């Protein structure tokens, strides 16, 4: 439906403010932020994101008032070449507004949380001046994500797609000249580059899909593409959808392009929550859902997408079991849960996939931000312990630098000693935090139960809807996802026992301090959503609200009732996994310096999980190192030795020198032109010498010459 018919019946004219609000916020902080306090900078950024959320709510209300009829809001002319007309227009339908609400709603809570988190983080890193820069980048991220989800064509979607890639680079490498512990290093910068380059591989797939699409349909606009898709050969649609899958694998961290996401933990914790929960990683799921009409035409592509998601879900879940960094566990959990979503939309269960996207945004943002609260709590405890021992100042800077290590009750943690830097994110340094950080503990528990799929938390309803769809249509996917769900409950139980139970394994954990309300209040809101979010799409008659809402866009959505068998099996698996984690990690809590209890019984299997199945090493061996060697060969041998030393210096410069010195100078100039000129001089000299003998000045010689001349003439005449 066009703007002229509907824009005046609601708030659709506000659509551009989805992007304008965060852009205005970042411009205010760029121009005037130097004179603002930290609280003012954070407030401006949070209000800008909040304004985008308000606009999203008004657009959703207007859409509902119009009975879900999609509205296109033209904004600017962009590219007009011949019959090709590409404009910046906003698409307001039930799918896009769902994404708008999630991105801006959860994003605003993360902004508020970041005010408190970054206030401490910039001081731990001893660079308060970067506080403003962080919120500028955060607002830019929201603006780019809004362009992505609100675009009316694949090309506008791609603009936002590239924009969030840029923002992820800026935020992952925010502390670009140091590592996550504040030591001088290029580790964070390398992590940002890794994310950027890996996503460029995925973006190449997206571009191939777009080029093929334009070649086949002559358009990038959604409705025009979907309408024309029915008239082309299925092979073309297969090519487009599988090229899209490459882009999805990059942006939504699926096999084989998932490797950037764990390294994205290099960014501050609010960045981890924003990237992993509500924005960038969901873009691939949104792309497949937006392209539902294309995928439904080619079941073979659907199967490949579904299997890719299922394999990723299980593979990443196994890696999470062997990780020690609190955020790395959640990072691999995100990859696994994205696998659930990709598997769902691949199977055609688009509502189930979007439902899990929404609930996952709630409980994964809760978990990441709670993990940030834990890390800050340990930082405070560590600095408190340093001051107690007289090793630090008010900023926590001790004799050994920013983060000098304190001894843990006279003991040393495994692979840590007094000469190493204390890592506040290492779960082996934690323990007993439920006593010192009770609010964070209960909030973390809610997020854990939601992620593990325990009824009645939101994750139970969304995960089980995916499992039911898989059981009905893709049995192999169902088995893989069920095993992944078991591992999910296990590694989250392991994390809870290691972080919050037992005795502190480091002096920092013993002195950890609870976070301030600016941090815990947004967590409480996310906890409520994690508990109640399942009500968006309960599997009961009359409660399938999200399904009915998305039906306006996705058409003919199948509402599945609760299946007690599927729900019962998944719940029993989750409870058994949690019980098993208690037997291993909870009944006999880890002690300082004790190795992981699974390391000995599982042997090389645990070593594989602990080392991420050596995938990064495999990439280095198969791709990166050969590429480096090839680049070195091209640079040293081809470019320098061949092109510079031989071709440039020998062929070009040598030939020029030979031509100028030998050919032109010696032969042409000296032996040619100079020799000829010298010969002319010599000949002239010889001729003049001969003539000088004739012109001797004696009259008798001249008379004799005249006589000879007369004789010759007379002789000639007589003979003739």
C-alpha positions as CSV (number, residue, x, y, z in Angstrom):
1,X,0.0,0.0,0.0
2,X,1.4,3.4,-0.9
3,X,2.0,6.3,1.4
4,X,-0.7,8.5,-0.2
5,X,-3.4,6.1,0.9
6,X,-2.5,5.5,4.5
7,X,0.2,7.8,5.8
8,X,-2.4,10.3,7.2
9,X,-4.3,7.6,9.0
10,X,-1.6,6.9,11.6
11,X,1.9,7.7,12.6
12,X,3.6,6.3,9.5
13,X,5.0,9.7,8.6
14,X,7.3,9.3,11.7
15,X,9.2,6.3,10.1
16,X,12.3,8.4,9.1
17,X,12.7,9.2,12.8
18,X,13.7,5.6,13.4
19,X,17.0,6.6,11.9
20,X,17.0,10.3,12.6
21,X,16.7,10.0,16.4
22,X,19.9,8.1,17.0
23,X,21.7,10.1,14.4
24,X,20.7,13.3,16.1
25,X,21.8,11.9,19.4
26,X,25.3,11.0,18.2
27,X,25.6,14.4,16.5
28,X,24.7,16.2,19.7
29,X,27.4,14.2,21.6
30,X,30.0,14.7,18.9
31,X,29.4,18.5,18.7
32,X,28.6,19.4,22.3
33,X,29.6,16.3,24.3
34,X,33.0,17.7,25.1
35,X,31.2,20.1,27.5
36,X,28.8,17.5,28.9
37,X,29.2,15.3,31.9
38,X,29.2,11.5,31.5
39,X,25.6,11.4,32.8
40,X,24.5,13.9,30.2
41,X,26.2,12.1,27.4
42,X,24.7,8.8,28.4
43,X,21.3,10.4,28.8
44,X,21.4,12.0,25.3
45,X,22.3,8.7,23.8
46,X,19.7,6.7,25.7
47,X,17.0,9.2,24.9
48,X,17.9,9.0,21.2
49,X,17.6,5.3,21.3
50,X,14.4,5.5,23.4
51,X,12.9,7.9,20.9
52,X,13.5,5.3,18.2
53,X,11.6,2.8,20.4
54,X,8.7,5.2,20.8
55,X,8.5,5.6,17.1
56,X,8.5,1.8,16.7
57,X,5.6,1.5,19.1
58,X,3.6,4.2,17.2
59,X,4.3,2.5,13.9
60,X,3.2,-0.9,15.3
61,X,0.0,0.7,16.7
62,X,-0.7,2.4,13.4
63,X,-0.1,-0.9,11.5
64,X,-2.5,-2.8,13.9
65,X,-5.1,-0.1,13.4
66,X,-4.8,-0.6,9.6
67,X,-5.3,-4.4,10.1
68,X,-1.7,-5.2,9.3
69,X,-1.7,-3.8,5.7
70,X,2.0,-3.0,4.8
71,X,2.9,0.6,4.2
72,X,5.8,2.0,2.2
73,X,6.9,5.5,3.3
74,X,9.0,7.2,0.5
75,X,11.8,9.4,1.8
76,X,14.5,10.2,-0.7
77,X,15.3,9.5,-4.3
78,X,18.6,7.7,-4.6
79,X,19.6,6.0,-7.8
80,X,17.7,6.6,-11.1
81,X,19.4,5.0,-14.1
82,X,17.1,4.4,-17.1
83,X,14.3,2.2,-15.9
84,X,16.1,1.4,-12.7
85,X,14.7,3.5,-9.8
86,X,16.2,2.9,-6.3
87,X,14.9,5.1,-3.6
88,X,15.2,5.2,0.2
89,X,11.8,4.1,1.4
90,X,10.7,2.7,4.7
91,X,8.7,-0.5,4.8
92,X,6.4,-0.7,7.7
93,X,4.9,-4.2,8.1
94,X,4.5,-6.7,10.9
95,X,7.9,-8.3,10.4
96,X,9.8,-5.0,10.2
97,X,8.0,-3.5,13.2
98,X,8.8,-6.6,15.3
99,X,12.5,-6.1,14.5
100,X,12.2,-2.4,15.2
101,X,10.7,-3.0,18.6
102,X,13.3,-5.6,19.6
103,X,16.3,-3.5,18.4
104,X,15.3,-0.2,19.9
105,X,13.7,-1.6,23.0
106,X,16.6,-3.9,24.1
107,X,19.1,-1.4,22.6
108,X,17.7,1.4,24.9
109,X,18.1,-0.8,28.0
110,X,21.7,-1.6,26.9
111,X,22.3,2.2,26.5
112,X,21.1,2.8,30.1
113,X,23.2,0.0,31.5
114,X,26.2,1.2,29.6
115,X,26.1,4.6,31.4
116,X,27.1,2.8,34.7
117,X,29.3,0.1,33.1
118,X,31.4,2.5,31.0
119,X,31.8,4.9,33.9
120,X,33.8,2.2,35.6
121,X,35.3,0.6,32.5
122,X,37.0,3.8,31.3
123,X,38.5,4.3,34.7
124,X,39.7,0.7,35.0
125,X,41.4,1.3,31.6
126,X,42.4,4.8,32.7
127,X,41.0,6.7,29.7
128,X,37.8,8.5,30.7
129,X,37.9,10.6,27.6
130,X,36.6,7.6,25.5
131,X,33.2,7.6,27.3
132,X,31.7,10.0,24.8
133,X,33.1,8.1,21.8
134,X,31.5,4.8,23.0
135,X,28.0,6.3,23.0
136,X,28.5,7.9,19.6
137,X,29.3,4.4,18.2
138,X,26.4,2.9,20.1
139,X,23.9,5.4,18.6
140,X,25.3,4.8,15.2
141,X,24.8,1.0,15.6
142,X,21.1,1.6,16.4
143,X,20.7,3.9,13.4
144,X,22.3,1.4,11.0
145,X,20.3,-1.5,12.3
146,X,17.1,0.5,11.8
147,X,18.1,1.1,8.2
148,X,18.6,-2.6,7.8
149,X,15.2,-3.7,9.2
150,X,13.1,-0.8,7.7
151,X,14.4,-0.8,4.2
152,X,11.9,-1.5,1.4
153,X,14.5,-3.2,-0.9
154,X,17.4,-5.6,-0.7
155,X,19.7,-2.7,-1.6
156,X,18.6,-0.6,1.4
157,X,18.8,-3.6,3.6
158,X,22.4,-4.1,2.4
159,X,23.2,-0.5,3.3
160,X,22.2,-1.2,6.9
161,X,23.9,-4.6,6.6
162,X,27.2,-3.0,5.8
163,X,26.6,-0.2,8.4
164,X,26.3,-2.6,11.3
165,X,29.5,-4.4,10.1
166,X,31.3,-1.1,10.3
167,X,29.9,-0.4,13.8
168,X,30.9,-3.8,15.0
169,X,34.4,-3.1,13.8
170,X,34.5,0.2,15.7
171,X,33.0,-1.3,18.9
172,X,34.8,-4.6,19.1
173,X,38.1,-2.7,18.7
174,X,37.0,0.1,21.0
175,X,40.1,-0.5,23.2
176,X,42.1,-1.1,20.1
177,X,45.6,-0.6,21.6
178,X,45.2,-3.0,24.5
179,X,43.8,-6.5,25.3
180,X,40.7,-7.2,27.4
181,X,42.8,-7.0,30.6
182,X,44.1,-3.5,29.8
183,X,47.7,-4.6,28.8
184,X,49.3,-3.0,25.8
185,X,48.4,-5.3,22.9
186,X,46.8,-5.4,19.5
187,X,44.6,-8.3,20.5
188,X,41.4,-6.2,20.4
189,X,42.3,-4.6,17.2
190,X,43.0,-8.0,15.7
191,X,39.6,-9.2,16.9
192,X,37.9,-6.3,15.2
193,X,39.8,-6.9,12.0
194,X,38.8,-10.6,12.2
195,X,35.2,-9.8,12.5
196,X,35.3,-7.3,9.7
197,X,37.1,-9.6,7.2
198,X,35.0,-12.6,8.0
199,X,31.9,-10.6,7.5
200,X,33.2,-9.4,4.1
201,X,33.3,-13.0,3.0
202,X,29.6,-13.3,3.9
203,X,28.9,-10.0,2.3
204,X,30.3,-11.3,-1.0
205,X,27.7,-14.0,-0.9
206,X,25.0,-11.4,-0.3
207,X,26.3,-9.4,-3.3
208,X,26.2,-12.5,-5.5
209,X,22.6,-13.0,-4.5
210,X,21.8,-9.4,-5.2
211,X,23.5,-9.4,-8.6
212,X,21.7,-12.7,-9.6
213,X,18.4,-11.2,-8.4
214,X,18.8,-8.1,-10.5
215,X,19.8,-10.1,-13.5
216,X,16.7,-12.3,-13.1
217,X,14.1,-9.8,-11.9
218,X,15.5,-6.4,-12.8
219,X,14.6,-5.1,-9.4
220,X,15.7,-5.1,-5.7
221,X,12.3,-4.1,-4.3
222,X,10.8,-6.8,-2.1
223,X,7.3,-7.0,-3.6
224,X,8.6,-6.9,-7.2
225,X,11.1,-9.6,-6.6
226,X,8.6,-11.9,-4.8
227,X,6.0,-11.4,-7.6
228,X,8.5,-12.1,-10.4
229,X,10.1,-15.1,-8.6
230,X,7.3,-17.5,-9.6
231,X,8.1,-17.0,-13.3
232,X,11.8,-17.9,-13.3
233,X,13.5,-21.2,-13.3
234,X,13.9,-22.8,-9.8
235,X,17.6,-23.1,-10.4
236,X,17.9,-19.3,-10.3
237,X,16.0,-19.1,-7.0
238,X,18.3,-21.9,-5.6
239,X,21.3,-19.9,-6.5
240,X,19.9,-16.7,-5.0
241,X,18.9,-18.4,-1.7
242,X,22.2,-20.2,-1.3
243,X,24.2,-17.1,-2.0
244,X,22.1,-15.5,0.7
245,X,23.0,-18.3,3.0
246,X,26.7,-17.3,2.7
247,X,25.7,-13.8,3.9
248,X,23.6,-15.3,6.7
249,X,26.6,-17.5,7.8
250,X,28.8,-14.4,8.0
251,X,26.4,-12.1,9.8
252,X,24.6,-14.6,12.0
253,X,27.8,-16.6,12.8
254,X,27.0,-20.0,11.3
255,X,29.4,-22.7,10.1
256,X,31.9,-22.0,8.6
257,X,32.0,-18.2,9.3
258,X,31.1,-18.2,13.0
259,X,34.7,-17.8,14.1
260,X,34.5,-14.0,14.5
261,X,31.8,-14.0,17.1
262,X,33.7,-15.4,20.1
263,X,36.5,-12.9,19.4
264,X,33.9,-10.1,19.5
265,X,34.1,-10.4,23.3
266,X,37.0,-8.0,23.0
267,X,34.6,-5.1,23.0
268,X,33.1,-3.8,26.2
269,X,30.3,-5.9,27.7
270,X,27.4,-3.6,26.5
271,X,28.8,-4.2,22.9
272,X,28.6,-7.9,23.5
273,X,25.0,-7.7,24.5
274,X,24.1,-5.4,21.6
275,X,25.8,-7.4,19.0
276,X,24.9,-10.9,20.3
277,X,21.4,-10.3,21.5
278,X,19.4,-7.7,19.6
279,X,21.1,-6.4,16.5
280,X,23.8,-7.6,14.2
281,X,23.7,-11.3,14.6
282,X,19.9,-11.4,14.1
283,X,20.3,-9.7,10.7
284,X,20.8,-13.1,8.9
285,X,17.7,-14.6,10.5
286,X,15.7,-11.5,9.4
287,X,17.1,-11.8,5.9
288,X,15.9,-15.4,5.5
289,X,12.5,-14.5,7.0
290,X,12.1,-11.5,4.8
291,X,12.9,-13.7,1.8
292,X,10.4,-16.4,2.9
293,X,8.6,-16.4,-0.4
294,X,11.9,-17.2,-2.2
295,X,12.9,-20.0,0.1
296,X,9.4,-21.6,0.0
297,X,9.8,-22.1,-3.7
298,X,13.0,-24.2,-3.3
299,X,12.7,-27.0,-0.6
300,X,16.3,-28.1,-1.4
301,X,17.6,-24.7,-0.3
302,X,15.4,-24.9,2.8
303,X,16.9,-28.2,3.8
304,X,20.5,-26.9,3.4
305,X,19.7,-23.8,5.6
306,X,18.0,-26.0,8.2
307,X,20.9,-28.4,8.4
308,X,23.4,-25.6,8.6
309,X,21.6,-24.1,11.6
310,X,21.2,-27.5,13.3
311,X,24.8,-28.5,12.9
312,X,26.0,-25.1,14.1
313,X,23.7,-25.3,17.1
314,X,25.2,-28.6,18.3
315,X,28.8,-27.8,17.3
316,X,28.9,-24.4,19.2
317,X,27.2,-26.0,22.2
318,X,29.9,-28.5,22.6
319,X,32.6,-25.8,22.5
320,X,30.8,-23.8,25.2
321,X,31.2,-26.8,27.6
322,X,35.0,-26.4,27.6
323,X,35.3,-22.6,28.0
324,X,36.4,-20.7,31.1
325,X,35.8,-17.1,30.2
326,X,32.3,-16.1,31.3
327,X,31.6,-14.2,28.2
328,X,33.1,-16.8,25.8
329,X,30.6,-19.3,27.2
330,X,27.8,-16.9,26.3
331,X,29.3,-16.2,22.9
332,X,29.3,-19.8,21.9
333,X,25.8,-20.1,23.4
334,X,24.8,-17.2,21.0
335,X,26.2,-19.1,18.0
336,X,24.3,-22.2,19.1
337,X,21.0,-20.3,19.6
338,X,21.4,-18.6,16.3
339,X,21.7,-22.1,14.9
340,X,18.2,-22.8,16.4
341,X,16.8,-19.7,14.7
342,X,18.5,-20.4,11.3
343,X,17.3,-24.0,11.5
344,X,13.7,-22.8,12.2
345,X,13.5,-20.3,9.3
346,X,15.2,-22.9,7.1
347,X,12.5,-25.4,7.8
348,X,9.8,-22.8,7.0
349,X,8.9,-22.3,10.7
350,X,9.4,-18.5,10.3
351,X,7.2,-17.6,13.3
352,X,9.1,-20.0,15.5
353,X,12.4,-18.6,14.4
354,X,11.3,-15.0,15.0
355,X,9.7,-15.9,18.3
356,X,13.1,-17.4,19.4
357,X,14.9,-14.3,18.1
358,X,12.7,-12.1,20.3
359,X,13.0,-14.2,23.5
360,X,16.7,-14.7,22.9
361,X,17.2,-11.0,22.7
362,X,15.6,-10.7,26.2
363,X,17.5,-13.5,28.0
364,X,20.8,-13.3,26.2
365,X,21.0,-9.5,26.8
366,X,20.2,-10.2,30.4
367,X,23.0,-12.8,30.6
368,X,25.6,-10.7,28.9
369,X,24.9,-7.6,30.9
370,X,24.8,-9.7,34.1
371,X,28.1,-11.2,33.1
372,X,29.3,-7.6,32.8
373,X,28.0,-6.9,36.3
374,X,30.0,-9.9,37.6
375,X,33.2,-8.7,35.9
376,X,32.8,-5.2,37.3
377,X,32.1,-6.8,40.8
378,X,35.4,-8.7,40.6
379,X,37.3,-5.7,39.3
380,X,36.0,-3.8,42.4
381,X,36.9,-6.7,44.6
382,X,40.4,-7.0,43.1
383,X,41.1,-3.3,43.6
384,X,39.7,-3.4,47.1
385,X,42.1,-6.3,47.9
386,X,45.0,-4.4,46.3
387,X,44.3,-1.3,48.4
388,X,44.1,-3.5,51.5
389,X,47.5,-4.9,50.8
390,X,48.9,-1.4,49.9
391,X,49.5,-2.3,46.2
392,X,47.1,-0.1,44.5
393,X,45.7,3.4,44.3
394,X,42.1,4.6,43.9
395,X,42.1,3.6,40.2
396,X,43.4,0.1,41.0
397,X,46.9,0.8,39.6
398,X,49.3,-1.3,41.6
399,X,53.0,-1.8,41.5
400,X,52.8,-4.2,38.6
401,X,50.6,-2.0,36.5
402,X,46.9,-1.5,36.0
403,X,45.8,-4.9,37.0
404,X,48.4,-6.4,39.3
405,X,47.4,-9.8,40.6
406,X,46.4,-10.5,44.2
407,X,46.9,-13.9,45.8
408,X,43.8,-15.9,46.4
409,X,43.8,-16.7,50.2
410,X,47.4,-17.8,49.9
411,X,46.7,-20.1,46.9
412,X,47.3,-19.7,43.2
413,X,44.7,-20.4,40.6
414,X,45.5,-22.9,37.8
415,X,47.9,-21.4,35.3
416,X,47.9,-18.1,37.2
417,X,50.6,-16.8,39.5
418,X,51.6,-13.6,41.2
419,X,53.4,-12.4,38.1
420,X,50.4,-12.6,35.8
421,X,47.6,-10.2,35.2
422,X,44.3,-10.9,37.0
423,X,41.5,-11.8,34.6
424,X,38.1,-10.8,36.1
425,X,36.3,-12.7,33.3
426,X,37.9,-16.1,34.1
427,X,35.3,-18.3,35.9
428,X,38.2,-20.1,37.6
429,X,38.8,-16.9,39.6
430,X,35.2,-16.7,40.8
431,X,33.1,-18.8,43.1
432,X,30.7,-17.8,46.0
433,X,29.4,-14.7,44.2
434,X,25.8,-15.4,45.2
435,X,26.6,-14.1,48.6
436,X,28.5,-10.9,47.6
437,X,26.4,-10.1,44.5
438,X,22.9,-11.5,45.3
439,X,20.9,-9.3,42.9
440,X,23.2,-10.2,40.0
441,X,23.0,-13.9,41.0
442,X,19.2,-14.0,40.9
443,X,19.0,-12.1,37.6
444,X,21.6,-14.4,36.1
445,X,19.6,-17.4,37.3
446,X,16.5,-16.1,35.5
447,X,18.5,-15.7,32.3
448,X,20.0,-19.2,32.7
449,X,16.7,-20.9,33.2
450,X,15.3,-19.1,30.2
451,X,18.2,-20.1,28.0
452,X,18.1,-23.7,29.3
453,X,14.4,-23.9,28.3
454,X,12.9,-24.4,31.7
455,X,9.1,-23.8,31.9
456,X,7.6,-21.2,32.3
457,X,10.5,-19.0,31.1
458,X,10.4,-17.5,27.7
459,X,13.1,-19.7,26.2
460,X,11.0,-22.8,26.9
461,X,8.1,-21.7,24.7
462,X,10.2,-20.5,21.8
463,X,12.7,-23.4,21.8
464,X,9.9,-26.0,22.0
465,X,8.1,-24.5,19.1
466,X,11.2,-24.9,17.0
467,X,11.7,-28.5,18.2
468,X,8.0,-29.3,17.4
469,X,8.4,-28.0,13.8
470,X,11.6,-30.0,13.4
471,X,10.0,-33.2,14.7
472,X,7.1,-32.9,12.3
473,X,9.1,-32.1,9.2
474,X,12.9,-32.6,9.7
475,X,13.6,-35.5,12.1
476,X,17.4,-35.2,11.7
477,X,17.2,-31.5,12.6
478,X,15.1,-32.4,15.6
479,X,17.7,-34.9,16.9
480,X,20.6,-32.4,16.5
481,X,18.7,-29.6,18.1
482,X,17.6,-31.8,21.0
483,X,21.2,-32.8,21.7
484,X,22.2,-29.1,21.5
485,X,19.5,-28.2,24.0
486,X,20.9,-30.8,26.4
487,X,24.4,-29.3,26.1
488,X,22.9,-25.8,26.5
489,X,21.4,-26.7,29.9
490,X,24.6,-28.4,30.9
491,X,27.1,-25.6,30.2
492,X,24.8,-23.0,31.7
493,X,24.5,-25.2,34.9
494,X,28.3,-25.5,34.8
495,X,28.6,-21.7,34.6
496,X,26.2,-21.1,37.5
497,X,28.0,-23.6,39.8
498,X,31.5,-22.2,38.9
499,X,30.6,-18.5,39.2
500,X,28.1,-18.3,42.1
501,X,28.5,-21.4,44.3
502,X,31.3,-22.9,46.3
503,X,34.0,-20.8,48.0
504,X,35.8,-17.9,46.4
505,X,38.8,-19.1,44.4
506,X,40.4,-15.7,44.3
507,X,40.6,-12.8,46.8
508,X,38.8,-10.6,44.2
509,X,35.8,-12.9,44.4
510,X,35.8,-12.8,48.2
511,X,35.7,-9.0,48.1
512,X,33.4,-8.6,45.0
513,X,30.8,-5.8,45.3
514,X,27.3,-5.6,43.9
515,X,26.6,-3.2,41.0
516,X,24.7,0.0,41.3
517,X,21.0,0.5,40.3
518,X,22.0,2.1,37.0
519,X,23.3,-1.4,36.1
520,X,20.9,-3.7,37.9
521,X,17.6,-1.9,37.0
522,X,17.9,-2.5,33.2
523,X,18.7,-6.1,34.2
524,X,15.5,-6.4,36.2
525,X,13.5,-5.2,33.1
526,X,15.2,-7.8,30.9
527,X,14.6,-10.5,33.6
528,X,10.9,-9.7,33.6
529,X,10.8,-10.0,29.8
530,X,12.8,-13.3,30.1
531,X,10.2,-14.6,32.4
532,X,7.0,-13.3,30.7
533,X,8.2,-13.0,27.1
534,X,6.8,-16.4,26.3
535,X,3.3,-14.9,26.5
536,X,3.9,-13.4,23.1
537,X,3.2,-16.7,21.4
538,X,1.8,-19.4,23.8
539,X,0.8,-22.6,22.0
540,X,-2.8,-22.3,23.0
541,X,-5.9,-21.3,21.2
542,X,-6.2,-17.5,21.2
543,X,-2.7,-16.9,22.6
544,X,-0.7,-17.3,19.4
545,X,-0.3,-13.5,19.2
546,X,3.0,-13.2,17.5
547,X,2.0,-15.8,14.9
548,X,-1.2,-13.8,14.1
549,X,0.8,-10.6,14.0
550,X,3.4,-12.0,11.6
551,X,0.7,-13.6,9.5
552,X,0.0,-10.2,8.0
553,X,3.5,-10.4,6.3
554,X,4.3,-14.1,6.1
555,X,0.9,-15.3,5.1
556,X,-0.7,-18.6,6.1
557,X,1.2,-19.1,9.3
558,X,0.6,-22.5,10.9
559,X,-0.2,-22.3,14.6
560,X,1.1,-25.4,16.4
561,X,-0.5,-26.5,19.6
562,X,1.5,-27.6,22.6
563,X,2.9,-31.1,22.1
564,X,3.4,-32.7,25.5
565,X,5.8,-35.3,24.2
566,X,8.2,-32.8,22.7
567,X,7.9,-30.4,25.6
568,X,8.3,-33.3,28.1
569,X,11.4,-34.7,26.4
570,X,13.1,-31.3,26.1
571,X,12.3,-30.4,29.7
572,X,13.6,-33.8,31.0
573,X,16.7,-33.4,29.0
574,X,17.3,-29.9,30.4
575,X,16.6,-30.9,34.0
576,X,18.9,-34.0,33.6
577,X,21.6,-31.8,32.1
578,X,21.4,-29.4,35.1
579,X,21.4,-32.3,37.5
580,X,24.5,-33.7,35.8
581,X,26.2,-30.3,36.0
582,X,25.5,-30.3,39.7
583,X,27.0,-33.7,40.2
584,X,30.2,-32.6,38.5
585,X,30.5,-29.0,39.5
586,X,28.0,-28.2,42.2
587,X,28.2,-31.2,44.6
588,X,32.0,-30.8,45.0
589,X,32.7,-27.1,44.0
590,X,35.9,-26.3,42.3
591,X,38.8,-25.3,44.5
592,X,41.5,-22.8,43.6
593,X,44.0,-24.4,41.2
594,X,41.9,-27.5,40.6
595,X,41.6,-28.6,36.9
596,X,38.2,-29.0,35.3
597,X,36.6,-32.2,36.5
598,X,35.8,-33.2,32.9
599,X,39.3,-32.9,31.7
600,X,40.5,-36.3,32.9
601,X,37.5,-38.5,32.2
602,X,36.8,-37.0,28.7
603,X,40.5,-36.7,27.7
604,X,41.0,-35.6,24.2
605,X,37.3,-34.8,23.8
606,X,37.4,-32.2,26.4
607,X,40.7,-30.9,25.0
608,X,38.9,-30.4,21.7
609,X,36.1,-28.5,23.3
610,X,38.5,-26.5,25.4
611,X,40.5,-25.6,22.3
612,X,37.3,-24.9,20.2
613,X,37.9,-28.1,18.2
614,X,41.0,-26.4,16.8
615,X,39.0,-24.7,14.1
616,X,41.0,-21.4,14.3
617,X,44.2,-23.4,14.0
618,X,42.7,-25.2,11.0
619,X,41.9,-21.9,9.4
620,X,45.4,-20.7,10.0
621,X,46.9,-23.9,8.6
622,X,44.6,-24.2,5.6
623,X,43.8,-20.6,4.7
624,X,45.6,-17.8,6.6
625,X,49.1,-19.1,6.8
626,X,49.1,-20.2,3.1
627,X,47.6,-16.8,2.2
628,X,50.3,-15.1,4.2
629,X,53.0,-17.2,2.5
630,X,51.4,-16.4,-0.9
631,X,51.3,-12.7,-0.1
632,X,54.9,-12.8,1.0
633,X,55.8,-14.6,-2.2
634,X,53.9,-12.1,-4.3
635,X,55.4,-9.2,-2.3
636,X,59.0,-10.5,-2.2
637,X,59.5,-12.6,-5.3
638,X,56.9,-11.3,-7.7
639,X,56.7,-7.7,-6.8
640,X,60.2,-7.0,-5.5
641,X,62.6,-9.4,-7.1
642,X,60.8,-10.0,-10.4
643,X,58.8,-6.8,-11.0
644,X,61.1,-4.3,-9.2
645,X,64.6,-5.8,-9.4
646,X,64.4,-7.6,-12.7
647,X,61.6,-6.1,-14.8
648,X,61.8,-2.6,-13.6
649,X,65.5,-2.3,-12.8
650,X,66.9,-4.7,-15.5
651,X,64.3,-4.7,-18.3
652,X,63.0,-1.2,-18.2
653,X,65.9,0.7,-16.5
654,X,68.6,-1.5,-18.0
655,X,67.2,-1.2,-21.5
656,X,66.8,2.5,-21.1
657,X,70.4,2.8,-19.8
658,X,71.7,0.6,-22.7
659,X,69.7,2.7,-25.2
660,X,70.9,6.0,-23.7
661,X,74.5,5.0,-23.0
662,X,75.5,2.4,-25.5
663,X,73.1,2.6,-28.5
664,X,72.5,6.4,-28.5
665,X,75.6,7.8,-26.8
666,X,78.3,5.4,-28.1
667,X,77.0,4.3,-31.4
668,X,74.5,6.8,-32.6
669,X,76.1,9.9,-31.1
670,X,79.9,9.2,-30.8
671,X,80.4,6.7,-33.6
672,X,77.6,8.0,-35.7
673,X,76.9,11.7,-35.5
674,X,80.2,12.7,-34.0
675,X,82.2,10.5,-36.4
676,X,80.4,12.0,-39.4
677,X,81.0,15.5,-38.1
678,X,84.6,14.7,-37.5
679,X,84.9,13.2,-41.0
680,X,83.4,16.3,-42.5
681,X,86.0,18.4,-40.7
682,X,88.8,16.1,-41.8
683,X,87.6,16.0,-45.4
684,X,87.3,19.8,-45.5
685,X,90.8,20.1,-44.0
686,X,92.2,17.7,-46.6
687,X,90.4,19.4,-49.5
688,X,91.5,22.8,-48.3
689,X,95.1,21.5,-48.1
690,X,94.9,20.2,-51.7
691,X,93.3,23.5,-52.9
692,X,96.0,25.5,-51.0
693,X,98.6,23.8,-53.3
694,X,96.8,25.0,-56.4
695,X,96.3,28.6,-55.1
696,X,100.0,29.2,-54.5
697,X,100.2,32.8,-55.6
698,X,102.7,32.3,-58.6
699,X,101.7,33.8,-62.0
700,X,103.5,31.1,-63.9
701,X,101.4,28.4,-62.1
702,X,98.2,30.2,-63.0
703,X,99.4,30.7,-66.7
704,X,100.3,27.0,-66.9
705,X,96.8,26.1,-65.5
706,X,95.2,28.4,-68.2
707,X,97.3,26.8,-70.9
708,X,96.3,23.3,-69.8
709,X,92.7,24.3,-69.6
710,X,92.8,25.7,-73.2
711,X,94.6,22.5,-74.4
712,X,91.9,20.3,-72.8
713,X,89.1,22.3,-74.3
714,X,90.6,22.3,-77.8
715,X,91.3,18.6,-77.5
716,X,87.7,17.9,-76.5
717,X,86.4,20.0,-79.4
718,X,88.7,18.3,-82.0
719,X,87.7,14.9,-80.7
720,X,84.1,15.7,-80.8
